[in-house]
Amino acid sequence: MLIKAVIITGPGFQDEEYVYPYYRLLEAGFAVEVATKDGLEVFGKYGVPARATMNTADLVADKFDLVILPGGFEAPDRVR
């Protein structure tokens, strides 16, 4: 069974809180989606890009087994 995860983020996320889970989940065999507001690429506090694979408006809760919300000063507020 393929386990599906989504990382929901916005501009100014704490870079390592996005990068580490993203690559660890891929290594573990998860299908990983990245959702941002408007489906646009965003950048972390130190410039790490997060390329969106979907828009947050298109999220359907029962399609994912795991949800990750990276922290940071701006990101959590920007995904509301």
N, C-alpha and C positions, 0 to 999 in steps of 0.2 A: 504494500500500500504506500503510495506517495504521500508524504506529509507536506502540507502547504503552510507556508509562513508569509506574513506581510510585515514589512517595516514601514511605518507611517512617520513621515518626517517633514520638516520645513527648513527654510533658510536659517543658518546659524546653529545647526545641531552640533553637539560635541562630537568631533570627528571619530574618536575611538569607540564611542557608543554606537556608531553606525557601522564602521568598518569591521570591527571584530565579530559582532553577531552575524553580519552578512556573509563573510567568508567562512566562518565556522559552520553555519547552517548549510551552505553549499557543500562543504567538505563532508558533512554528515548525511548528504543525500536529500536534503529538503528542496522543494520547489519554492524559490523565494521571489516574491513580488515587492516592488518598492512603490509606495503610494505617496503622492504629494498633491497639494492643492493645485488644481488646474492641470495636473499631469506634467508639470514642468520640471526640468533639472534644477536642483538647488545645491548650494554649497555650504559646507560646514564652517565652523568658526575659523579654522586654519586652512580653508580652501579645498578640502576634499569634496569631489563632486558626488552627488547621489542622483543617478539617472533614473527617472521615474519610468515604471512600466505600466502604471495606471494612475487614474485620477481618484482622489479620496471620495469624490461624489459617486463613484462606481463601485465602492466597496460593498460586499455582501458578507455579513458576519459568518454565516454558516459555511462559507467556502474555505475558511482558514482554520487550521488547528492551533496556530500560534500567532500572536500579535506582539510586535516590539515597537516601543515608542522611545527613540533615543532622546536623551535630555539635552540640555544646553540652555542658554539664557533666552533665546528667541524662539527656537523651534516649537516647543510645546504650545506656545501661544499662537503661533502662525498657522497651525493645522486645525484650529477651531473653526 
